[in-house]
Amino acid sequence: MAVPKRKTTKARKGKRGSHLSLSLPPIDYCPQCHSPKLAHRVCPTCGSYAGREVIEVKSKKRR
């Protein structure tokens, strides 16, 4: 079985995995209420998608 002759350094491991970084998800704005939302998802504040109301959003309770 093949065994490495020398230890792989942290720098070499880091260079190899440098392209595996995570990126932030793209954020769109709702055309109805202009709040930020994820692309191709129902707006969590007003419940609309593609110009029509899809879900009914309940208002938050006050304490």
CHARMM-style PDB file with segment names, atoms N, HN, CA, C and O in Angstrom:
ATOM      1  N   MET     1       0.840  -1.180   0.000  1.00  0.00      PROA
ATOM      2  CA  MET     1       0.000   0.000   0.000  1.00  0.00      PROA
ATOM      3  C   MET     1       0.888   1.247   0.000  1.00  0.00      PROA
ATOM      4  O   MET     1       1.893   1.286   0.709  1.00  0.00      PROA
ATOM      5  N   ALA     2       0.535   2.246  -0.771  1.00  0.00      PROA
ATOM      6  HN  ALA     2      -0.282   2.215  -1.347  1.00  0.00      PROA
ATOM      7  CA  ALA     2       1.346   3.460  -0.863  1.00  0.00      PROA
ATOM      8  C   ALA     2       1.157   4.320   0.373  1.00  0.00      PROA
ATOM      9  O   ALA     2       0.040   4.522   0.850  1.00  0.00      PROA
ATOM     10  N   VAL     3       2.282   4.823   0.883  1.00  0.00      PROA
ATOM     11  HN  VAL     3       3.189   4.659   0.496  1.00  0.00      PROA
ATOM     12  CA  VAL     3       2.276   5.673   2.064  1.00  0.00      PROA
ATOM     13  C   VAL     3       3.042   6.947   1.724  1.00  0.00      PROA
ATOM     14  O   VAL     3       4.095   6.859   1.091  1.00  0.00      PROA
ATOM     15  N   PRO     4       2.561   8.130   2.116  1.00  0.00      PROA
ATOM     16  CA  PRO     4       3.309   9.345   1.813  1.00  0.00      PROA
ATOM     17  C   PRO     4       4.652   9.367   2.543  1.00  0.00      PROA
ATOM     18  O   PRO     4       4.764   8.951   3.696  1.00  0.00      PROA
ATOM     19  N   LYS     5       5.657   9.860   1.840  1.00  0.00      PROA
ATOM     20  HN  LYS     5       5.566  10.198   0.903  1.00  0.00      PROA
ATOM     21  CA  LYS     5       6.998   9.909   2.410  1.00  0.00      PROA
ATOM     22  C   LYS     5       7.159  11.055   3.401  1.00  0.00      PROA
ATOM     23  O   LYS     5       7.884  10.923   4.386  1.00  0.00      PROA
ATOM     24  N   ARG     6       6.480  12.195   3.147  1.00  0.00      PROA
ATOM     25  HN  ARG     6       5.890  12.302   2.346  1.00  0.00      PROA
ATOM     26  CA  ARG     6       6.566  13.367   4.019  1.00  0.00      PROA
ATOM     27  C   ARG     6       5.161  13.778   4.454  1.00  0.00      PROA
ATOM     28  O   ARG     6       4.170  13.438   3.807  1.00  0.00      PROA
ATOM     29  N   LYS     7       5.096  14.513   5.559  1.00  0.00      PROA
ATOM     30  HN  LYS     7       5.901  14.789   6.084  1.00  0.00      PROA
ATOM     31  CA  LYS     7       3.836  15.044   6.054  1.00  0.00      PROA
ATOM     32  C   LYS     7       3.331  16.141   5.118  1.00  0.00      PROA
ATOM     33  O   LYS     7       4.116  16.966   4.651  1.00  0.00      PROA
ATOM     34  N   THR     8       2.026  16.156   4.843  1.00  0.00      PROA
ATOM     35  HN  THR     8       1.388  15.486   5.223  1.00  0.00      PROA
ATOM     36  CA  THR     8       1.424  17.226   4.053  1.00  0.00      PROA
ATOM     37  C   THR     8       1.231  18.428   4.959  1.00  0.00      PROA
ATOM     38  O   THR     8       0.569  18.330   5.993  1.00  0.00      PROA
ATOM     39  N   THR     9       1.799  19.549   4.583  1.00  0.00      PROA
ATOM     40  HN  THR     9       2.336  19.629   3.743  1.00  0.00      PROA
ATOM     41  CA  THR     9       1.740  20.742   5.426  1.00  0.00      PROA
ATOM     42  C   THR     9       0.348  21.375   5.394  1.00  0.00      PROA
ATOM     43  O   THR     9      -0.457  21.091   4.507  1.00  0.00      PROA
ATOM     44  N   LYS    10       0.081  22.234   6.374  1.00  0.00      PROA
ATOM     45  HN  LYS    10       0.735  22.465   7.095  1.00  0.00      PROA
ATOM     46  CA  LYS    10      -1.200  22.938   6.441  1.00  0.00      PROA
ATOM     47  C   LYS    10      -1.374  23.864   5.241  1.00  0.00      PROA
ATOM     48  O   LYS    10      -2.478  24.016   4.718  1.00  0.00      PROA
ATOM     49  N   ALA    11      -0.268  24.485   4.807  1.00  0.00      PROA
ATOM     50  HN  ALA    11       0.629  24.361   5.232  1.00  0.00      PROA
ATOM     51  CA  ALA    11      -0.343  25.396   3.663  1.00  0.00      PROA
ATOM     52  C   ALA    11      -0.718  24.647   2.389  1.00  0.00      PROA
ATOM     53  O   ALA    11      -1.520  25.133   1.592  1.00  0.00      PROA
ATOM     54  N   ARG    12      -0.145  23.478   2.200  1.00  0.00      PROA
ATOM     55  HN  ARG    12       0.507  23.082   2.848  1.00  0.00      PROA
ATOM     56  CA  ARG    12      -0.450  22.693   1.001  1.00  0.00      PROA
ATOM     57  C   ARG    12      -1.891  22.206   1.010  1.00  0.00      PROA
ATOM     58  O   ARG    12      -2.560  22.210  -0.023  1.00  0.00      PROA
ATOM     59  N   LYS    13      -2.372  21.784   2.186  1.00  0.00      PROA
ATOM     60  HN  LYS    13      -1.829  21.781   3.026  1.00  0.00      PROA
ATOM     61  CA  LYS    13      -3.774  21.365   2.300  1.00  0.00      PROA
ATOM     62  C   LYS    13      -4.708  22.535   2.031  1.00  0.00      PROA
ATOM     63  O   LYS    13      -5.739  22.378   1.378  1.00  0.00      PROA
ATOM     64  N   GLY    14      -4.335  23.728   2.546  1.00  0.00      PROA
ATOM     65  HN  GLY    14      -3.497  23.855   3.077  1.00  0.00      PROA
ATOM     66  CA  GLY    14      -5.153  24.916   2.344  1.00  0.00      PROA
ATOM     67  C   GLY    14      -5.213  25.333   0.888  1.00  0.00      PROA
ATOM     68  O   GLY    14      -6.268  25.738   0.400  1.00  0.00      PROA
ATOM     69  N   LYS    15      -4.085  25.237   0.184  1.00  0.00      PROA
ATOM     70  HN  LYS    15      -3.228  24.907   0.580  1.00  0.00      PROA
ATOM     71  CA  LYS    15      -4.062  25.588  -1.237  1.00  0.00      PROA
ATOM     72  C   LYS    15      -4.926  24.632  -2.047  1.00  0.00      PROA
ATOM     73  O   LYS    15      -5.595  25.041  -2.996  1.00  0.00      PROA
ATOM     74  N   ARG    16      -4.910  23.368  -1.673  1.00  0.00      PROA
ATOM     75  HN  ARG    16      -4.367  23.035  -0.902  1.00  0.00      PROA
ATOM     76  CA  ARG    16      -5.692  22.372  -2.401  1.00  0.00      PROA
ATOM     77  C   ARG    16      -7.193  22.601  -2.224  1.00  0.00      PROA
ATOM     78  O   ARG    16      -7.966  22.412  -3.163  1.00  0.00      PROA
ATOM     79  N   GLY    17      -7.603  23.006  -1.028  1.00  0.00      PROA
ATOM     80  HN  GLY    17      -6.975  23.160  -0.265  1.00  0.00      PROA
ATOM     81  CA  GLY    17      -9.032  23.187  -0.752  1.00  0.00      PROA
ATOM     82  C   GLY    17      -9.500  24.619  -0.844  1.00  0.00      PROA
ATOM     83  O   GLY    17     -10.576  24.951  -0.348  1.00  0.00      PROA
ATOM     84  N   SER    18      -8.706  25.481  -1.475  1.00  0.00      PROA
ATOM     85  HN  SER    18      -7.832  25.212  -1.878  1.00  0.00      PROA
ATOM     86  CA  SER    18      -9.057  26.899  -1.491  1.00  0.00      PROA
ATOM     87  C   SER    18     -10.293  27.209  -2.330  1.00  0.00      PROA
ATOM     88  O   SER    18     -10.961  28.213  -2.082  1.00  0.00      PROA
ATOM     89  N   HSD    19     -10.609  26.381  -3.304  1.00  0.00      PROA
ATOM     90  HN  HSD    19     -10.066  25.566  -3.505  1.00  0.00      PROA
ATOM     91  CA  HSD    19     -11.752  26.649  -4.176  1.00  0.00      PROA
ATOM     92  C   HSD    19     -13.049  26.058  -3.630  1.00  0.00      PROA
ATOM     93  O   HSD    19     -14.082  26.138  -4.296  1.00  0.00      PROA
ATOM     94  N   LEU    20     -13.021  25.472  -2.445  1.00  0.00      PROA
ATOM     95  HN  LEU    20     -12.182  25.407  -1.904  1.00  0.00      PROA
ATOM     96  CA  LEU    20     -14.210  24.841  -1.867  1.00  0.00      PROA
ATOM     97  C   LEU    20     -14.948  25.750  -0.895  1.00  0.00      PROA
ATOM     98  O   LEU    20     -15.688  25.265  -0.039  1.00  0.00      PROA
ATOM     99  N   SER    21     -14.759  27.058  -1.014  1.00  0.00      PROA
ATOM    100  HN  SER    21     -14.158  27.452  -1.709  1.00  0.00      PROA
ATOM    101  CA  SER    21     -15.386  27.985  -0.084  1.00  0.00      PROA
ATOM    102  C   SER    21     -16.883  28.101  -0.331  1.00  0.00      PROA
ATOM    103  O   SER    21     -17.364  27.857  -1.437  1.00  0.00      PROA
ATOM    104  N   LEU    22     -17.602  28.474   0.704  1.00  0.00      PROA
ATOM    105  HN  LEU    22     -17.211  28.673   1.602  1.00  0.00      PROA
ATOM    106  CA  LEU    22     -19.044  28.680   0.605  1.00  0.00      PROA
ATOM    107  C   LEU    22     -19.330  30.104   0.169  1.00  0.00      PROA
ATOM    108  O   LEU    22     -18.543  31.016   0.425  1.00  0.00      PROA
ATOM    109  N   SER    23     -20.460  30.287  -0.490  1.00  0.00      PROA
ATOM    110  HN  SER    23     -21.099  29.546  -0.698  1.00  0.00      PROA
ATOM    111  CA  SER    23     -20.867  31.623  -0.897  1.00  0.00      PROA
ATOM    112  C   SER    23     -22.246  31.926  -0.301  1.00  0.00      PROA
ATOM    113  O   SER    23     -23.001  31.012   0.032  1.00  0.00      PROA
ATOM    114  N   LEU    24     -22.560  33.194  -0.175  1.00  0.00      PROA
ATOM    115  HN  LEU    24     -21.947  33.937  -0.445  1.00  0.00      PROA
ATOM    116  CA  LEU    24     -23.855  33.602   0.360  1.00  0.00      PROA
ATOM    117  C   LEU    24     -24.956  33.333  -0.660  1.00  0.00      PROA
ATOM    118  O   LEU    24     -24.717  33.443  -1.863  1.00  0.00      PROA
ATOM    119  N   PRO    25     -26.167  32.981  -0.201  1.00  0.00      PROA
ATOM    120  CA  PRO    25     -27.258  32.762  -1.143  1.00  0.00      PROA
ATOM    121  C   PRO    25     -27.691  34.088  -1.776  1.00  0.00      PROA
ATOM    122  O   PRO    25     -27.635  35.131  -1.126  1.00  0.00      PROA
ATOM    123  N   PRO    26     -28.121  34.051  -3.044  1.00  0.00      PROA
ATOM    124  CA  PRO    26     -28.557  35.295  -3.691  1.00  0.00      PROA
ATOM    125  C   PRO    26     -29.855  35.808  -3.066  1.00  0.00      PROA
ATOM    126  O   PRO    26     -30.771  35.035  -2.786  1.00  0.00      PROA
ATOM    127  N   ILE    27     -29.916  37.117  -2.853  1.00  0.00      PROA
ATOM    128  HN  ILE    27     -29.171  37.745  -3.080  1.00  0.00      PROA
ATOM    129  CA  ILE    27     -31.087  37.725  -2.222  1.00  0.00      PROA
ATOM    130  C   ILE    27     -31.813  38.600  -3.238  1.00  0.00      PROA
ATOM    131  O   ILE    27     -31.207  39.464  -3.872  1.00  0.00      PROA
ATOM    132  N   ASP    28     -33.111  38.368  -3.385  1.00  0.00      PROA
ATOM    133  HN  ASP    28     -33.603  37.666  -2.870  1.00  0.00      PROA
ATOM    134  CA  ASP    28     -33.969  39.194  -4.224  1.00  0.00      PROA
ATOM    135  C   ASP    28     -34.851  40.030  -3.302  1.00  0.00      PROA
ATOM    136  O   ASP    28     -34.860  39.838  -2.086  1.00  0.00      PROA
ATOM    137  N   TYR    29     -35.582  40.948  -3.895  1.00  0.00      PROA
ATOM    138  HN  TYR    29     -35.575  41.104  -4.883  1.00  0.00      PROA
ATOM    139  CA  TYR    29     -36.519  41.765  -3.126  1.00  0.00      PROA
ATOM    140  C   TYR    29     -37.925  41.520  -3.653  1.00  0.00      PROA
ATOM    141  O   TYR    29     -38.145  41.412  -4.859  1.00  0.00      PROA
ATOM    142  N   CYS    30     -38.858  41.436  -2.739  1.00  0.00      PROA
ATOM    143  HN  CYS    30     -38.679  41.524  -1.758  1.00  0.00      PROA
ATOM    144  CA  CYS    30     -40.251  41.168  -3.074  1.00  0.00      PROA
ATOM    145  C   CYS    30     -40.823  42.351  -3.856  1.00  0.00      PROA
ATOM    146  O   CYS    30     -40.660  43.493  -3.426  1.00  0.00      PROA
ATOM    147  N   PRO    31     -41.488  42.113  -4.993  1.00  0.00      PROA
ATOM    148  CA  PRO    31     -42.058  43.230  -5.749  1.00  0.00      PROA
ATOM    149  C   PRO    31     -43.258  43.882  -5.053  1.00  0.00      PROA
ATOM    150  O   PRO    31     -43.576  45.037  -5.337  1.00  0.00      PROA
ATOM    151  N   GLN    32     -43.933  43.156  -4.143  1.00  0.00      PROA
ATOM    152  HN  GLN    32     -43.674  42.217  -3.912  1.00  0.00      PROA
ATOM    153  CA  GLN    32     -45.089  43.731  -3.442  1.00  0.00      PROA
ATOM    154  C   GLN    32     -44.666  44.573  -2.236  1.00  0.00      PROA
ATOM    155  O   GLN    32     -45.047  45.739  -2.129  1.00  0.00      PROA
ATOM    156  N   CYS    33     -43.879  43.983  -1.327  1.00  0.00      PROA
ATOM    157  HN  CYS    33     -43.570  43.036  -1.414  1.00  0.00      PROA
ATOM    158  CA  CYS    33     -43.564  44.689  -0.075  1.00  0.00      PROA
ATOM    159  C   CYS    33     -42.114  45.155  -0.001  1.00  0.00      PROA
ATOM    160  O   CYS    33     -41.739  45.833   0.956  1.00  0.00      PROA
ATOM    161  N   HSD    34     -41.303  44.811  -0.973  1.00  0.00      PROA
ATOM    162  HN  HSD    34     -41.608  44.260  -1.750  1.00  0.00      PROA
ATOM    163  CA  HSD    34     -39.907  45.237  -1.090  1.00  0.00      PROA
ATOM    164  C   HSD    34     -39.024  44.774   0.073  1.00  0.00      PROA
ATOM    165  O   HSD    34     -38.033  45.427   0.398  1.00  0.00      PROA
ATOM    166  N   SER    35     -39.377  43.667   0.688  1.00  0.00      PROA
ATOM    167  HN  SER    35     -40.182  43.136   0.423  1.00  0.00      PROA
ATOM    168  CA  SER    35     -38.520  43.124   1.740  1.00  0.00      PROA
ATOM    169  C   SER    35     -37.594  42.063   1.129  1.00  0.00      PROA
ATOM    170  O   SER    35     -37.961  41.443   0.130  1.00  0.00      PROA
ATOM    171  N   PRO    36     -36.407  41.839   1.701  1.00  0.00      PROA
ATOM    172  CA  PRO    36     -35.490  40.852   1.131  1.00  0.00      PROA
ATOM    173  C   PRO    36     -36.013  39.433   1.325  1.00  0.00      PROA
ATOM    174  O   PRO    36     -36.590  39.106   2.362  1.00  0.00      PROA
ATOM    175  N   LYS    37     -35.802  38.596   0.314  1.00  0.00      PROA
ATOM    176  HN  LYS    37     -35.332  38.861  -0.529  1.00  0.00      PROA
ATOM    177  CA  LYS    37     -36.229  37.199   0.373  1.00  0.00      PROA
ATOM    178  C   LYS    37     -35.303  36.374  -0.499  1.00  0.00      PROA
ATOM    179  O   LYS    37     -34.570  36.923  -1.321  1.00  0.00      PROA
ATOM    180  N   LEU    38     -35.327  35.065  -0.329  1.00  0.00      PROA
ATOM    181  HN  LEU    38     -35.922  34.618   0.339  1.00  0.00      PROA
ATOM    182  CA  LEU    38     -34.554  34.179  -1.177  1.00  0.00      PROA
ATOM    183  C   LEU    38     -35.219  34.058  -2.545  1.00  0.00      PROA
ATOM    184  O   LEU    38     -36.442  34.143  -2.656  1.00  0.00      PROA
ATOM    185  N   ALA    39     -34.413  33.858  -3.579  1.00  0.00      PROA
ATOM    186  HN  ALA    39     -33.419  33.789  -3.489  1.00  0.00      PROA
ATOM    187  CA  ALA    39     -34.936  33.760  -4.940  1.00  0.00      PROA
ATOM    188  C   ALA    39     -35.782  32.495  -5.097  1.00  0.00      PROA
ATOM    189  O   ALA    39     -35.459  31.455  -4.525  1.00  0.00      PROA
ATOM    190  N   HSD    40     -36.849  32.586  -5.863  1.00  0.00      PROA
ATOM    191  HN  HSD    40     -37.111  33.432  -6.329  1.00  0.00      PROA
ATOM    192  CA  HSD    40     -37.758  31.474  -6.167  1.00  0.00      PROA
ATOM    193  C   HSD    40     -38.414  30.900  -4.918  1.00  0.00      PROA
ATOM    194  O   HSD    40     -38.684  29.701  -4.855  1.00  0.00      PROA
ATOM    195  N   ARG    41     -38.672  31.748  -3.922  1.00  0.00      PROA
ATOM    196  HN  ARG    41     -38.453  32.722  -3.973  1.00  0.00      PROA
ATOM    197  CA  ARG    41     -39.356  31.329  -2.706  1.00  0.00      PROA
ATOM    198  C   ARG    41     -40.499  32.305  -2.439  1.00  0.00      PROA
ATOM    199  O   ARG    41     -40.501  33.430  -2.941  1.00  0.00      PROA
ATOM    200  N   VAL    42     -41.471  31.859  -1.643  1.00  0.00      PROA
ATOM    201  HN  VAL    42     -41.470  30.946  -1.235  1.00  0.00      PROA
ATOM    202  CA  VAL    42     -42.574  32.721  -1.229  1.00  0.00      PROA
ATOM    203  C   VAL    42     -42.040  33.757  -0.249  1.00  0.00      PROA
ATOM    204  O   VAL    42     -41.210  33.441   0.603  1.00  0.00      PROA
ATOM    205  N   CYS    43     -42.508  34.980  -0.368  1.00  0.00      PROA
ATOM    206  HN  CYS    43     -43.182  35.238  -1.061  1.00  0.00      PROA
ATOM    207  CA  CYS    43     -42.074  36.055   0.523  1.00  0.00      PROA
ATOM    208  C   CYS    43     -42.590  35.763   1.931  1.00  0.00      PROA
ATOM    209  O   CYS    43     -43.790  35.552   2.104  1.00  0.00      PROA
ATOM    210  N   PRO    44     -41.711  35.745   2.948  1.00  0.00      PROA
ATOM    211  CA  PRO    44     -42.177  35.424   4.297  1.00  0.00      PROA
ATOM    212  C   PRO    44     -42.979  36.535   4.963  1.00  0.00      PROA
ATOM    213  O   PRO    44     -43.712  36.266   5.915  1.00  0.00      PROA
ATOM    214  N   THR    45     -42.862  37.777   4.491  1.00  0.00      PROA
ATOM    215  HN  THR    45     -42.267  37.995   3.718  1.00  0.00      PROA
ATOM    216  CA  THR    45     -43.589  38.868   5.147  1.00  0.00      PROA
ATOM    217  C   THR    45     -44.988  39.073   4.578  1.00  0.00      PROA
ATOM    218  O   THR    45     -45.928  39.318   5.334  1.00  0.00      PROA
ATOM    219  N   CYS    46     -45.144  38.975   3.251  1.00  0.00      PROA
ATOM    220  HN  CYS    46     -44.381  38.776   2.637  1.00  0.00      PROA
ATOM    221  CA  CYS    46     -46.476  39.211   2.682  1.00  0.00      PROA
ATOM    222  C   CYS    46     -47.112  37.943   2.082  1.00  0.00      PROA
ATOM    223  O   CYS    46     -48.309  37.948   1.793  1.00  0.00      PROA
ATOM    224  N   GLY    47     -46.349  36.869   1.890  1.00  0.00      PROA
ATOM    225  HN  GLY    47     -45.377  36.866   2.124  1.00  0.00      PROA
ATOM    226  CA  GLY    47     -46.914  35.605   1.412  1.00  0.00      PROA
ATOM    227  C   GLY    47     -47.201  35.569  -0.069  1.00  0.00      PROA
ATOM    228  O   GLY    47     -47.995  34.738  -0.509  1.00  0.00      PROA
ATOM    229  N   SER    48     -46.583  36.446  -0.868  1.00  0.00      PROA
ATOM    230  HN  SER    48     -45.938  37.121  -0.511  1.00  0.00      PROA
ATOM    231  CA  SER    48     -46.854  36.455  -2.309  1.00  0.00      PROA
ATOM    232  C   SER    48     -45.726  35.788  -3.081  1.00  0.00      PROA
ATOM    233  O   SER    48     -44.582  35.748  -2.628  1.00  0.00      PROA
ATOM    234  N   TYR    49     -46.067  35.267  -4.251  1.00  0.00      PROA
ATOM    235  HN  TYR    49     -46.997  35.300  -4.619  1.00  0.00      PROA
ATOM    236  CA  TYR    49     -45.098  34.664  -5.163  1.00  0.00      PROA
ATOM    237  C   TYR    49     -45.629  34.857  -6.577  1.00  0.00      PROA
ATOM    238  O   TYR    49     -46.786  34.549  -6.860  1.00  0.00      PROA
ATOM    239  N   ALA    50     -44.789  35.361  -7.453  1.00  0.00      PROA
ATOM    240  HN  ALA    50     -43.849  35.611  -7.223  1.00  0.00      PROA
ATOM    241  CA  ALA    50     -45.131  35.586  -8.866  1.00  0.00      PROA
ATOM    242  C   ALA    50     -46.342  36.512  -9.011  1.00  0.00      PROA
ATOM    243  O   ALA    50     -47.177  36.308  -9.891  1.00  0.00      PROA
ATOM    244  N   GLY    51     -46.436  37.529  -8.146  1.00  0.00      PROA
ATOM    245  HN  GLY    51     -45.757  37.695  -7.431  1.00  0.00      PROA
ATOM    246  CA  GLY    51     -47.474  38.532  -8.269  1.00  0.00      PROA
ATOM    247  C   GLY    51     -48.825  38.169  -7.682  1.00  0.00      PROA
ATOM    248  O   GLY    51     -49.783  38.924  -7.848  1.00  0.00      PROA
ATOM    249  N   ARG    52     -48.932  37.030  -6.997  1.00  0.00      PROA
ATOM    250  HN  ARG    52     -48.154  36.417  -6.862  1.00  0.00      PROA
ATOM    251  CA  ARG    52     -50.206  36.667  -6.387  1.00  0.00      PROA
ATOM    252  C   ARG    52     -49.971  36.149  -4.980  1.00  0.00      PROA
ATOM    253  O   ARG    52     -48.886  35.660  -4.664  1.00  0.00      PROA
ATOM    254  N   GLU    53     -50.984  36.254  -4.142  1.00  0.00      PROA
ATOM    255  HN  GLU    53     -51.865  36.651  -4.399  1.00  0.00      PROA
ATOM    256  CA  GLU    53     -50.856  35.794  -2.770  1.00  0.00      PROA
ATOM    257  C   GLU    53     -51.000  34.282  -2.729  1.00  0.00      PROA
ATOM    258  O   GLU    53     -52.016  33.739  -3.161  1.00  0.00      PROA
ATOM    259  N   VAL    54     -49.994  33.608  -2.214  1.00  0.00      PROA
ATOM    260  HN  VAL    54     -49.168  34.049  -1.862  1.00  0.00      PROA
ATOM    261  CA  VAL    54     -49.979  32.150  -2.193  1.00  0.00      PROA
ATOM    262  C   VAL    54     -50.350  31.612  -0.819  1.00  0.00      PROA
ATOM    263  O   VAL    54     -51.128  30.665  -0.704  1.00  0.00      PROA
ATOM    264  N   ILE    55     -49.791  32.220   0.220  1.00  0.00      PROA
ATOM    265  HN  ILE    55     -49.159  32.990   0.126  1.00  0.00      PROA
ATOM    266  CA  ILE    55     -50.099  31.787   1.579  1.00  0.00      PROA
ATOM    267  C   ILE    55     -50.601  32.980   2.376  1.00  0.00      PROA
ATOM    268  O   ILE    55     -50.295  34.131   2.062  1.00  0.00      PROA
ATOM    269  N   GLU    56     -51.376  32.686   3.410  1.00  0.00      PROA
ATOM    270  HN  GLU    56     -51.625  31.752   3.664  1.00  0.00      PROA
ATOM    271  CA  GLU    56     -51.869  33.739   4.291  1.00  0.00      PROA
ATOM    272  C   GLU    56     -50.907  33.854   5.455  1.00  0.00      PROA
ATOM    273  O   GLU    56     -50.690  32.881   6.178  1.00  0.00      PROA
ATOM    274  N   VAL    57     -50.333  35.021   5.646  1.00  0.00      PROA
ATOM    275  HN  VAL    57     -50.510  35.811   5.060  1.00  0.00      PROA
ATOM    276  CA  VAL    57     -49.341  35.233   6.703  1.00  0.00      PROA
ATOM    277  C   VAL    57     -50.041  35.735   7.952  1.00  0.00      PROA
ATOM    278  O   VAL    57     -50.792  36.710   7.912  1.00  0.00      PROA
ATOM    279  N   LYS    58     -49.786  35.058   9.057  1.00  0.00      PROA
ATOM    280  HN  LYS    58     -49.176  34.266   9.090  1.00  0.00      PROA
ATOM    281  CA  LYS    58     -50.367  35.473  10.324  1.00  0.00      PROA
ATOM    282  C   LYS    58     -49.511  36.588  10.909  1.00  0.00      PROA
ATOM    283  O   LYS    58     -48.286  36.564  10.797  1.00  0.00      PROA
ATOM    284  N   SER    59     -50.159  37.560  11.531  1.00  0.00      PROA
ATOM    285  HN  SER    59     -51.155  37.579  11.622  1.00  0.00      PROA
ATOM    286  CA  SER    59     -49.415  38.646  12.158  1.00  0.00      PROA
ATOM    287  C   SER    59     -48.813  38.169  13.473  1.00  0.00      PROA
ATOM    288  O   SER    59     -49.329  37.246  14.103  1.00  0.00      PROA
ATOM    289  N   LYS    60     -47.710  38.810  13.886  1.00  0.00      PROA
ATOM    290  HN  LYS    60     -47.290  39.560  13.375  1.00  0.00      PROA
ATOM    291  CA  LYS    60     -47.044  38.428  15.126  1.00  0.00      PROA
ATOM    292  C   LYS    60     -47.867  38.899  16.331  1.00  0.00      PROA
ATOM    293  O   LYS    60     -48.502  39.953  16.305  1.00  0.00      PROA
ATOM    294  N   LYS    61     -47.832  38.085  17.379  1.00  0.00      PROA
ATOM    295  HN  LYS    61     -47.317  37.228  17.401  1.00  0.00      PROA
ATOM    296  CA  LYS    61     -48.568  38.429  18.604  1.00  0.00      PROA
ATOM    297  C   LYS    61     -47.798  39.462  19.392  1.00  0.00      PROA
ATOM    298  O   LYS    61     -46.567  39.457  19.393  1.00  0.00      PROA
ATOM    299  N   ARG    62     -48.503  40.337  20.056  1.00  0.00      PROA
ATOM    300  HN  ARG    62     -49.503  40.341  20.055  1.00  0.00      PROA
ATOM    301  CA  ARG    62     -47.891  41.288  20.982  1.00  0.00      PROA
ATOM    302  C   ARG    62     -48.036  40.760  22.388  1.00  0.00      PROA
ATOM    303  O   ARG    62     -49.058  40.172  22.741  1.00  0.00      PROA
ATOM    304  N   ARG    63     -46.999  40.975  23.198  1.00  0.00      PROA
ATOM    305  HN  ARG    63     -46.168  41.452  22.912  1.00  0.00      PROA
ATOM    306  CA  ARG    63     -47.040  40.473  24.579  1.00  0.00      PROA
ATOM    307  C   ARG    63     -47.609  41.488  25.520  1.00  0.00      PROA
ATOM    308  OT1 ARG    63     -47.715  41.228  26.718  1.00  0.00      PROA
TER     309      ARG     63
END
